[in-house]
């Protein structure tokens, strides 16, 4: 579906025939006088284009359109009509666009023309336009002027999904790959990428998994003229589920490009099934599952009839139409080398039983597992022959064959899940894959009826048995796996044998193959490992080249190869090294293990809990006081005459304001081998504390000092050995603070003038600081620019680390540490500026490290590092480092901000706010509404589930009251003088600052967390429902889980992450003015008046 292209000449290789197993007549016709000329003439004249069209027939044939596609113009005409038909024709349009992409190498100009027309037409569906952008960038080698026009058009792009997708394509292609298929377009992109990064810095830096995006990874080895690539594309619509998801793997070899494997998944309306199963009213309130963890991550900081009646009254007054699900449809298509292998298509009739009242949890899985299966499939995954003429008159040919057998057996399997959350699963599966690849390259000698050449034979056989019993309880957080070993059995059988050959065309029985390496040139090995340690003996035997022949390869593999080249070395074996490996498992001779039990437990307690989770380790002392506590306990036991048991406990506790964190890890392992006499123990305690935002300085004249003197300190103590008292000890102190450069930037905010420039970049704090002060002058409580300024200025780029260890830590004798240091030193050797291999004055047993992080480019982070050890000092400059918080943490904690966002965007959550009469939606559209004291719907779940409703109204003293309707509770936040009051079901909640009150349901599941700060700010956190509400003075801030994407309505918008659809109400009407839209969510009341629509307010679209 998404393929690469090598300039204007490379195409998809055309399978002509096979070379093994052919009859004498076929060989004579192929290699006889004139036969190869005819074959080549057909391939280079017309059949390639014909075949490329055949590749695209699969999806159209599936829809009964085979009569239309013999002419490639079919796809061009079908694609040209996209967006003009009804919504139900969308699948047909996607099929036509897929066909258009597949015929692109043979009809470049036509496909480029139609794709450009589709893309630049902003009225066409966004997913169709995104596919058109793939054609322009990856399939048709668009010229520079067309790409430049496409980028200029991004400035006026109405669809955020299209913008994010195109920016991600440009960023991925700009990785400067040497892959021949992408090098031509990359040459153009490298001149345009800086412009895109400057125009859209937020889109360029962010990889958001709730928006459409494109990923590309490629590699190329010029020595062997061999390369490969992988693509991953996600097209999003108005749901947290992708509408289209595609992954493709391709190979490049000697000017030929193969799309070796592709998987395309398309869905419509499938969120209806997921919502039914994962709805908090069905799943969260029963088992305590946090809805924030569905598609994201977040740390937690009366009767139902009353709530339902109030919600129904609001809906009747506002005439809010619930959002209906699209008809359910699911399609999965697998293709290889341009051919559709398998197509799975399911419609609504297949999924309706899953959401029926009679459906019980686990019924679908049990129906799938309880049926025994014994399946055997044979596929020739690669069946191709290439023939090319040569200058000396002999035809050169390459033959590739990969017959593969797949065997799958399932018996006596079952799955059961009760309404209380108890799960029992039994699996007895076996998967066997045996693949044999042969590649032969040679020259045909027509007059002698002989073919000479070289080739190799490779076998990969894998035997994967899976027999396990699982017991789990979602309510208690315990999962246990019990597996009985069935030994002996083979696991892996692999060989790679290169050879030369001589094939007699008329007498194939005389054909011969001669191994390229003699037996005495390879090293045999045979070994039995891990038997004494695990009780299971792994038998390994085979052969390889001698050590002296592989020494240079090992050096190159460790220090020179990128990850893809490392993968090629083992899988593709470009040097044709002879290899053989057989791996089998059998019982150990002494103390054999008969099975394995693996158990995981998790428990969380809130700050006010009187009892904390107990520990099985006597080394444990206490958790962080007045904190949330998470405890994970894992045990791994090998059953048998000798019990081998390993146990690990991880405890994480943090205060509600997230300024203190404790990490505790305890590990205990019994003697596994016969040589071990003592337990192995590890005890680690790490305590982190940080300063945080000084909110009292969030005023126009002090906002620049809000993050002054921020600091993070981490103290860690590690003990290991026979016990945690007398063994090895390592003590570490790490401190993070602002770097000198950051302090200079903060100082420049006093004058508002940038005086420093680093690599052409101005003061990065200045833009958001000026926007923040401007918003504060307008009377806003917390402008969006203040949010960005506080987050960015809270980053601490300077780190100092002091490490002390006792005499039991033999640092320079540890083979793991010394090898790791050697690898890192070699990998980053170009950044080494100074290295003294002599004592530097530090105390023996101490290490001192200093790091300062810099950002010379928008998407690059480097660090200057000083290392002082007992024996040497080294200084490193501009070392590339990751964006992880361990290099430069942030101290901001407001609105769910956490340093986990630096590792995964799933921890990032947008917010909507209303300040005075200014609204900023989830999709960052800002607009003004007239003054009114009526209740207004800020955000409401307008799906069929109707999980929550959030309302707000202005008071006479210009503050805001808030009402939250959720399941069985009604929460009211109101103002009494300058103080704030929080009620639950009409009862005032007496709260102490920074000490949250936890609300649990009848099952003991934590459902709500209520907090007040200084009696001026109130928060309602509902992890089960995936909702966070913050009310302060004249402002309200709302955050919701990704689960609600596209389901909401109200002043905060629909949360579909596409601003061009922001002013659409649930009845399908588009509104031209902000108040025309917002008035639909003002609740009529005799005690207030609704202002008329003046048409004066227009929305302002801002960057994320």
N, C-alpha and C positions, 0 to 999 in steps of 0.2 A: 504494500500500500504506500509506504514511504520509502523510496529507493534512492540510492545515490547514482551519480552519473559521471562518466569520465569524459570531460569535455564534450565534443560533438561527435566523437568517433566510437566510444565504447558502447557496447550493448549487452543485453542479456544473452549468455551463451545458448546456442541452440542445440539440443540433443539430437545427434544424427543417428547413432547406432551404438551398440556395445562391441567390445573387441574380444571378449572371452565367450566361448560357447557358440560362436558363429559357424555356420556351415561353410563347406568349401566353396560353394557357389557364391555366397555373400562375400567371402574374402576375395575371391577372384574378381567379382564385379567391382569391389571397392578399390583394390590395389592393382588390378590389371591395367593394361595400356588404355589410357583415356578415362578410366573409371573415376579416379580421384579428381581429374580435371572437371568432369561433369558434376561431381559432388560439391566441389568448391565453387563452381560457377553458380549452382543453385543457391548456395548459402550466401554468396556475396551479392546476388542480384535482387531476389525478391522474397525468398522464403523467410528471412529474418523478420521483416515487417509483418508478414503474414502470421508468424508464430507469436510475435508480440501481441498481436490482436487476440490470438487464441488464449494467451495468458489471462486476458481480462474477461473471458467468456463465463468463468465460473459463477460469479454472483448474478449475472443477468440470466443465465440459463435457469438458475434457481427460481426466478420470478417469471419464467415463461416467455422471455423476450429473445429467445435464440434467433428468431427470424430477423431480428433487427441489427445484429451486431457483426455480420460479416464485413461490413464496411466500417473502418475505424471512425468515420464521420458520425456514426451513431452516438458515440460518447460525447463528441463535441456538441452536437445538436441537443442532446439530453441535458448536458451541463449548462448550455446556454439558456435553457428554459428554467434554471433553478431559481427558486424564490417567487416564480409567477403562479405556482399552483397552490393547492390547499395544503394544510399542515400534514395531512395524511400521506402526501406525496414525498415527505422528507426522506423516508428510507429509500425510495426510488432515486432521489437526487443524490444521496450519499453513494449508492451503488454506481451511478453514472460518474460521479467524481472519482471514485476509486478506479473505475475503468480508464478514465482520462489520465490518471497518474501512471497507470501501468503501460499505456501505449506511448507515453511521453518520449522515450528514447527513439522511437521510430517516426514520430510525428511532432518533432520539437516545436516548429514554428506555429503550427495550428494549436497545440496545447498551450503554448505560452500566450498566444493571442487571447484565447478564450479564458484562460486563468486570470490574466490581467483584467479583462472586462468584468469577470465575476468579483475579483478582489476589490476593485475600485468602486464598485456599486454598493454603497453603504446600506441600501435597502434590502439586500439579500441576507439570508440567515447567517449568523456569525460562524457556525460550525462549517458551513459550505465555504465561506470566505477563508477560514483558517486552512482548509484543505487546499484551496487555491494558492495560498501563500507557500505551502509546501511544494507545490508544482513549480512556482517561480524560483524558489531558493534551491531546492534539492534535485529537481528533475529536468529543468529546461535551460540551465545555465543562463539565467537572465542577464542581459547586458548591463553595464554600469549605470547608464542613464535611467533605465527602468527601475533599478534598485534605488537610485537616488530619489526618483519620484515617489516610490513606495514609502521611503523613510520620511520624506516631506509630508506625505499624506497622513502619517501617524500623528502629526500635531493636531489634526482635525478629526481623528478617529473617534467616532461616538461609542464604539463598543470596547469596554475595558478588557473583555476576554480576548478579542482580536489583538489589541495592543500588547497585552502581556505575552500572548503566544508568539507574535512576530518578534518582539524584543528578545524573547528567549531563544528563538532560532538564530538571530543575529549574534547573540552572545555565545551560543554553542559553536557556530561556524567560525567565530573569531578566535578559537583556541589554537589557530595556526597549525593545523594538522598537515602532515606531508602526504596524506592519503590522496592518490591521484584522482579519485572521484570527487573530492571536495576541494582540492587545491585551487582550481580555476575560480570558483565562486569565493573562496577565502581570500584570494588576491584582491577582489573588489571590496569585500566586507571589511578588510583591515583599514581601508580609507574611510569607511562610513561608520564603523563601530564607535569611534570617539565621539562623533556627533550624536549618535543615539544615546550613549552613556551620559552626555551632557544634557540632552533634552529630557531624558527620563531616568534620573538617577535612582529613584526608588524602585522602579520596575527593573532596572538593570541589576541592582544589588539583591533584590529579593527573589527567592524561589518559593512561591506560595503554592501550597498543595491544595488550596481551594479554588485556584484559578487555572485556566488552561496554560499548559507549558509544553516545552519540547526539550528533549535531552539527546545529545549526540556524543558518542565516544568512538574514536577511531585510532588506528595505528597502522604503520607501514614500515616495512623493512626493505630498503632499497637494494640490499645485497642479494636478496632472493626474489625481489619484485613481487612481494607477497604482502597482503594487508587484510584488514578486516574492520568492521564497524558494527556498532549497535545503536539503534534508535529507539526512543521511547517517547510517545506523544499522548497527551491527555487533552481531550476537548470537554469542557464543562458547559452545562446549561444551567437551569434554575434548580439545582439539587446538589447535595453533597456527594452524590454518585456521578462519576464521569459518564457522559453520553456516549463517547467513543474513547477507547483505549487501545493503543496499538504498540506492539513491540516487534522489532525486526532485527535480524542478524544477517550481515552480508559479508562475502569474501571477495577479495580482489586478487587476481593472479594473472600475470603476463598480459596486461591490457584487457582482461575480461573481468566483468563484474557479475557476481551471482547474488541474488537475494535468497540466501540459503534457507532461511526460516522466517515466517511471519505469523503473528497471532493478533487477530483483531476481535475486540469485544465491543458490541453495541447494545445499549439498553435504553428502554423508555419505561417510565413509571415503576421501576423496580424498587424505588424508595418506599412504595406502599408496603411491600413485604418486610423490608428492614424496619420501617417505622412500627409496624405491628409487633415485631419481635423485640425491638429495643426500646420501645416507648417507656418512659419512666413510670407511667401508671401501671405497666405490666411487669417490667423487669427491675427498674431501679428501686422502687419502694419495697419490693419483695426481698432483694438481695443486696441492696446498698451500692449498686453499680453507679459510678459517677458518669453522668452524661458528657462531662467535659472530656472524658477519655475515649469517646466515640468520635474518631476522626481528629482528635486533638489531645492536649494535655493541659492540666491546670492544677495548681496547688490550692488547698482549701484555706484558706484563711477563716374551729367550732364544729361544725359538721359540714360535709360536702354539699348538702342541699342548699345551704346559704350561699356558698360560692357559685354553684351552678345557677341559682336563681338570679343573682346579680349579673353574671356574665350573659345570661339569656336576655335580661332587660337591656343591657348595653347593645347587644347585637340587634335587637328589635328596633331600638331607637335609631341606630346608625345604618341599618339594613346592610350589614357586612355579609357578603356572600362567601362561604367557605371555599378555599381553594381545592379544586378537585384534582385527583391524580390522573395522569395520562394512562391510556390503556397499557397494560403490562406487556412487555416484549423483551426478549433476550436472545441475542445472536452471538455465536462464537465461531470464528472461521480460522482454520489453520491452513497455511500454504507453504510450500517448499519449492524453490527453483521455478517460481512462476506458476505453479499448479496448485489448485485447491485440493487439499488432502481430505479434509473433513469439515462439514458445516453442521452446526447445531443451532436449531431455531425453535424457540419456545414462545408460546403466546399466553394470553390471560387464562386459558383453560387449564394450563399446567400449574399455575400459581394460586388460583382461587382456593383450592383446598387448604393451603397453608395459612390463610387468614380467616378461615371459617371457624365458627364457635366450637365445632367438634374437634378441631385440631388440638392436639396435646403437644407440649414441648418434646422435641426429639423424635416425633413421629416420622418426619421425612428422612432423617439420618438412619433411623432404625429400618425403615423400608428399603433403603439402599443397601444396608449392611447385611440384613438377614438372608438375602438371596445369595446363594453360593454362585461363584463364578469360576470358570476355567477357560480363559481366553488365550488364544495364540494367534499372533499376527506376523505376517512377513511383508516387509517393505524394502524395495530397493531405493534407498534414500537418495542415492546419486547414480544416475545412469546416463552418462554423457560421453561423447567422443568429439574432440575438436580436430579439424584437419586444416592445415595451412600450407601454401606452396612455399618453396625455398628457392634461393638463387641458384643452387647447384642441381636443381631438377628433380629432387626426391621429395615426396610428400612427407611432411612431419605430422605426427598425430599424437594426441594425448587422450588416453582412455581412463575414465574414473568410474568405479563401481563400488557401491557400499550396501550390500544386502544386510538387512537387519531383522532379527527375530525378537519379538517382544512377547513374553509369556506372563500372564497375570492370573494368580489363583487366590480365591477368597472363599473361606468356609467358616462356619460356626462363629460368625461375628454378630454383634448386637449392640444396641444403644438404647438407654432408657434414662429419662429425666423426669423427675417428679415436680409438682408445683412448688414444693418446698426448696427446690434447688439441688436435690441430690442427684448425681449423675453416675451411671454405671455403664462402662463401655468395654466390650471385649473385641479384640481384633486378632485375626489369624490370616495374615496376608503374605504373599510372596510375589515379588516382581523380579523377573529375570530378563536382562537385556544382553543380547549377543550381537555385536556389530563387527563386520569385517570389511575393511576398506583396502582396495587395491588401486594404485595409480601407476600407469605405464606410459612412458614417453619414449618414442622411437621413430625410426625412419623406415619407410617401406621401400623395398627394392623391387619394382614391378617385374622386371625381366627374370629375376631369380625366384620370384614368389616367396620372398623371405622378408621378415621384419626384424630389425635389430634395435635394441634400446635398453633402458634401465627403468626400474620401478621399485615399488615396495609393497609389502603386505602388512597390514596392521589389524590387530584384533583387540577389541575391548569387550570383555565379558564381565557383567556385574550381577551378583546374586544378592538381593536385598530381602531377607525375611523380616517380617514384623508380626510378632505375636506378643501381645501385651494386654493386661487387664488394668483398667483405670477406674478409680473411685474418686469422686470429687463432690464437694459441697460448696455451692456458691455463697451460701449464707455464712458459713464459718470460715471460708477462705482456705480450705485444705484440698490439695490434689495429691493423689498417690498412684504411682505406676508400679505394677508388679509384672516382671518378665521372667519366664523360665527359659533357660538356655537349651537349645536343641543342637547338640554338637555330636559329631563334627559336621561342618559344612564349608563349602568354598565361598569366598567373597569376591575376589577379583582375579581375572585371568587376562593378562595384557602382553602383547608382543609387537615389536616393530622390526621387520626383517627387510633390509634393502637388498636388491639383487640386480644382475644384468640378465638379459634374456635373448634368445634366438628362436623366433617362431617361424615354422614352416607352414606356409599358407595352404599348400595342397596336402601336406602330411602332418597335421597338427599333433599326431601321437609322437612325432620325433622332436617336438619343441622341447627346449631345455631352459632352465633357470640356474644361475650360478650366484651364490651368496657373495656379497661384496667384502665380507669380513670372514676370515677363517676362524675356526674354533679357538686356536691359540692366541688370536688377537683380541678376544673378549675375556672378561673376568667373570667367572662363575661365583655366585654367592648363595648361601643357604644358611638360614638362621631361624631360631625359635626365640620369640621375645614375649615378655610380659606374663609368662606363665606363672613365675614365682610371685609376681606382684598382684595380678588380678585374678589368678586362678583359672584363667583362660589362656591357652597357649596359641599364639599366632605364628603360623608357619609361613615363612617368607623364603622364596627361592627364585632364581632367575639368572640373568647375566647383563652386563653393561661393559662399556669401555673401561680400560684401566684408569687408575687415579691420575697418572701423569698426563693422560690424554684429555681429562676433564677439568684439570686445574684452572686453565684459562677460562673455560666456559663458566665455571663456578664464580670466578672473579667478576666476569662480565655480568652474570646473572644477578649478583648481589649489588654491584655498584653502578652498572651502566644501563641495564635494561629498565624500561618502564614496566608498569604492571601488565600491560597487554603483551609486550615482548616476552615477559616471564611466562605468561600463559601459553604463548605460541611455542616456547621452547619445550614445554612438557607435553602439550596436546598435539601440536602440529609437527614438532620435531623437524625443523627446517634443515638441519645438518645431516639428517638421515643416520643418526647414530643407532646402532643395533641395541635393542632393549628387550628385556623379558622380565615379567613380574607375575608371580602367582602368590596369592594370599589366601590362607584358609585358617579357620579357627577350630580348635579341638580342646578337650579338657586337659588341664594340667596334670602332670604325673603325680604330684603331691598336693594335697589340700585343694582339690578342684572346686571351682564355683559352679553352683547349679542354677543360679538365678540372680535377679537383681531387683531391689525395691528402692524406688526413688520417690521422695515425699517433699512437698513444698507447702508451707503454711504461711499465711499472712494475716495480720491483725492490726487494726488502727484504733487508737483511743484518743478522744478529745482532751483539751487541757483540764476540764473539771472532773475527769474520771477519777474515782477514788482508788481504783485498782489498775495497775499497769500490767502489760503482758509479762509473764514470768520468763526467766531465762534458765536454760539447762547448763549454763556455764558458771562455775563458781567465781570466775574472774570478773564477771559483770558486777558493777556497783550500783549505778543509778542512771536514769535518763535526765535530760534537760528539764528542770522544773517548769510547771505551768506551760506545757507545750503539747502540740500534736505529736503522737508517737506512732511510727510505722515499724513493724517487726516482721522480717522475713526469716523463716527457719527452714533450712534445707538439709535433708539427710540422704545419703547414698550408701546403700548396704548391699554387699555381694554375699548371697546366701551360699552355704556349704558347710563342710566339716570345720572350716576355719572362717569365722565371721570377719569380714573386712568392712569397716564402717568409717565413713567420713561425714562430718557434721559441720555446718557453717551457719552462723546467725548474724544477720545484718540488722542493726537498729539505727533508725534515722528519726531524730526529734528536732522540732523547730518551733519557735514562738509564733503566735498569731501575726505579729508584725514582721516576721521573717528577717529579723536582725540578728538572731542567734541560731546556730545550727550545730548539732552534734551528730557525728558519724561514728558508729562503733561496730567493729567486726571481730568475731571470735570464730576460730577454726580449730577443729580437733580431729586427728586421724589416727586410728589404731594402727599397729604394725601390720603392714601388708605383706612384705616379703619375709623370708626366713632369716634374713640378715638383720632385720630391724628388731630391736628389743623395746624401744620406747615409743610413746606417742609423739606425734608432730603437732605442735600447737602454734597458733598465730593469734596475737591480740593487738588490735589497732584501735586507737581512740583519737579522733580528730575533732577539734572544737573550733568553730568559726564564729566570728562576731564582726559586725560592721556598723558603721554610722549610716544614717539615712537622710533623706531630704528634710531640710529645715523648712517646714511649711509656714512658719510664722514670717518668713522672709519673702513669701510669694506676694509681693507688692511691687508697685511700679518702680520704687526707688531701691529695692533690695533684691529683686529677682536674680541679679547677676551673682549674688553671694549664696544662693540657695544650696549649692553643692561645695562650698568652701570646706577645705580640710577633711574631705571624705577619705575613709580608710577601711580596709578589710584586713583582718588578721586571722591567720589559721595556724593553730598549734596542733601538731600531730606527734603521737608517741607510738612506736611500733616495737613489739617484742615477738621473738620467735625462737623456736628450739624445742627442747623437751618440755619446758614449761614457760610461763610468761613472767618469771621472776629473775631467774639466774642466767638466762640465755642472752642472745644478742639483743641489743637495744639501739634504736635509731630515733632521734628526737629532731623534729623539723619545725622551724618557725618561718612563716611566709607572711610578708606584709605587702599590700598593694596600696598605691597612692597615685596622685596626679604626677605626671612627668613635668619637667621644667617647661617643655613646650606647651603643655596644657595649661599650666599656671600662667604663662604669658598670654595665652588666648583669653583666659578668664579675666586677666588684668586689663586687656584691651577693651572689654565690654564697658568699663567705666567711661571711656571717651566715645565709644561707638565707632572708632576708626581702626581699621586693620593696619597694623604696622609690620607684620611678618607675613612672608610667603614661603611655603615649603613645597618645592617641586611644582610651583605654579598654582598651588591650592591656597585660597584665602582662609582666614579664620573660620573653621567649620561651625563654631558656635554662633557666629554673628547673625546669620540669616534668621534662625529660629528665635534668637534673643530679641531682635528688632520686631518680629511678628508678634512675639509674646507681649512686649511692652505696649505695642499698638492695641492689641486686644484688651489688655488690662485697662487702658485709658478709656476704652469704650464702655467699661463697666462689667465686662465678662468676668466670671469667677475663675475660670481655668480654660483659656483658649487652647486650641489644638497645638499652636506653636509652642506654648509653654510645656505641654506634654512632651513634645519632641526635644525641646531644649533641656529639660530636666533629665531625660533619658540619656542624651548624648553627652552632656556635661558631667554625668555621674560615672562615666567610664574612667577607669584607673589604669593608665598605661605603664606605670612603673612597678616592677616587682623586685623585691629583695628576698632571698631565701638563704637561711643558715641551717646547715645540717650537721648534727653531731652524732657520732656512733662510738660504742664502747669497743673494748679489745676483742670481743667475740665476733665482731663483724670484720671479716677478712675481705675488704673491698677489692683489693687487687688480685685476689686469688679466686674470685667468683667468676667462673667461665661465662655465665650468662651476661653479667654486667660488662665484663671486658669485651666480649664479642659485640654487644649492643653498642658500646662506645665506639668501637672500631668501625662499625657499619655507619653510624651517624657521622663520625668524623670524616669518613670517605665520601659520604653522600653530600655533605655540606662543605667539603674542602675548599671550593672556590670562594666561600665567604670567610675563611679563616684569615685574619689579619696579623695576629701575633700569637706566638706559642713558645713558652719557656718551659723546657723539660728539666726543671730543677726545683728544689724547695723554694717556696715563695714566702716563707715567714708565717704561714698559718699553722695553727696548732694541729699536730697529728690527730687524725680522727675528726676533722672538720672540713666542710665544703661550703664555700660561699658563692652564690650566684646572683647576678644582677641582670635584669632584662628591662629594656625600654622598647615598647611597641610603637611603630609608626605606620601610617597609611599613605604611602607615596602616590598611589592611584586609587580610583574609586573602588576597584575590585581586587586590591592587593594589600596584604598586610605583611610587614616584615618586622624583625626584632633585632636590636643590637644587644649582644649577650657577652657578659664577662663571667668567666669561670675560674675560680681559684680553688684548687685541690691541694692535698698534702704534698704532691710531687710536681705539679706543674700548674701554670696559668695559661689560659687561652682567651683570646678576644675575637669575637665573631661579629661581622657587620652585615646588615641587610639580609638576615636569614629568613627565608619564607616560612611563615607560621600560619596556623589555621585561625579561623574566626572564633574559636572556642573561648569561653569565659575564663579558662584557666590561665590564659595569657593576659587578658584585660577584662576583669569583671566590671559589672555596673552595680551601683548601690541603690538605684531607684526600685521601689517595690509597689508603687501605686498602680491601680487598675490591672492587677494580676501580673505585672511585670516581673519576670524572673530571668536569671542568667541561663536557664535551660533553653531560652529562645535562641541563643547563639549556636546551639547544637541541632535544634529542630524547629522548624516553623510551626509545628503542631502546638507549641506552647504559646504562640502569638495569637491574640484575639482582638479584633476590632471592637470599637465601642461607638455607641450613639449618645449624644448629649443634647439637652435643651438648657440653655442659659438665658435667663430673661425671656425674650421672645425669639431668640435665635436657635435654630435647630441644625445639627450636623448629623446626617444619617450614617448608618453602618457603612454605606458605600461612599462616604465622604462628599455628599452633596449638601451644601449649606444654603439655608433660606430663612427668611423672616416671616413671622406670622403676627397678626394684629393682637392687641391686648384683649384678654377675656378671662373672666374668673370661672368659666365652665370647665368641667372635667374634660381632659383630652386623652385619647388613647395614644400613649407613646409607642408601645410595642405590644403586639398580640399574636399568639400562635393561631393563625387563621386556617390551619389545616383541619382535617376532620377530627384530630385528637384534642384540640382546644386546651392545651396544657396550662397556659398562663395568660394573664392580661395585666398590663402595667398602665396605670393612669396617673395624670398629674394635673394640677390646677394652680393658678396664681392666687395668692392671698392678698388681702388689702394692704399688708406691709411689704409687698413686692417679694415675698418668699414663695416657695413652692411646697405644696402638700403632695404626697405620693401615696398611692394605693396599689397594692399588689395582690391579685387574686390567683391562687395557685392550689389546685387540688382541694384539700380540706381546710385551708387556712386563708384568712384575710389579714394582710399586714397594712397598717396605716402609719405613715411618717408625717408628723405635723409640727408646727412651731408654736411655742408658748413663750412670748417675749423673744429673747435672744437664744433660748435653749430649744433643743429638738426633743420631740417625744416619739417613741416607737411603741405601737400597740400591736398585739396579735389577738385576733378575734375579739377586739374591743377591750382587751385587758392591757393596761400599761405595763411595759417590761422595764423593771428597774435594773439597769446595766451599769457595770463598772468599766471605766475607760480601759481599752486594750484587753479586756477579759471577755471573750465572746460567750454568749449563751447558745447552747446547742439544743435543737429541737429534734426529738426522735419520734418515729411512728410506733404503732402497736407491735411491730416486729422487731423493734430495737434498732432500726436503721436510721442513721443520721440523715435528716432531710433538710434542715435549715440551720444557718449560723447567723446570729444577730450580734452586731457590734456597734458601739458608739465611741466617738473620740471627742473629748473636751465638750461633750453635750452639744456640739454644733454640727457633727457629721454622723450619719447613720448608714450602716451597710446591711444588706440582706444577701447572704450567700446561700445558694441552694444547689449543692453538688449533684444531687440525684436528678434535678430538673435542668441542670446546665444553665443557670441564670445567676447574674450578679447585678445588684442595684445599689448605687451610692447616691445619697441625697445630702446636699450641703447648701444651706442658704437659698439662693435663687437658682440652683442648678441641680440637674439630675443626670446621672451617668448610668448607662445600661450596657451590659455585655452578655452575649448569648453563645452557646456552644455551636460548633459547626453543624450539628444535627439539624438546626433550624434554618439552614441556608435555603432561601427561596420560599419559606413557609410563612413568613411574617407579614404583617400589615400594620399600619399606624403611621404616626409622624416620622418614625425612624426608618421607614422604607421597608422593602421586602427582603433585604439582606441576600440578594442574588449576585452581588459583586459585579454588577454591570450598570453603570450610572445612566445609560441611555433609556432604561426602563424604570427610572426611579419614580416618576409621577403617574404610575398606572395603579388604579384602584382595583379591588377584587372583582368588580363587575366588568372589567376589561376596558374601561374608559381611560383615555389619556388626557391629562389636564395641562393646560398651557401656562397657568400661573400657580404659584406656590399655595396661595390661600384657597384656590379652587380645589386643589388636592387636599390640603390639610383640613378644610372645613368638613370633609367627609368623616373625620375622626374626632369631632367635637360633639360631646354628648349633650343633647338639648335638655334644658332644665328651666323651671319657672323662676329660679333664683338668679339666673344669669342670662346674658344676651350674647348672640353670635353675630359678630360684625359682618357686614356685607363684603363681597369680593370686589376690591377696587382695581385688581389687576396690576397693582404697582410693584408687587414683590416678584422678583425673578430669581431663580436658583443660581448659585455660584458653585461650579465644579472645581474641586481642589484635588491636589495630588495626595496619594496615601501617605 
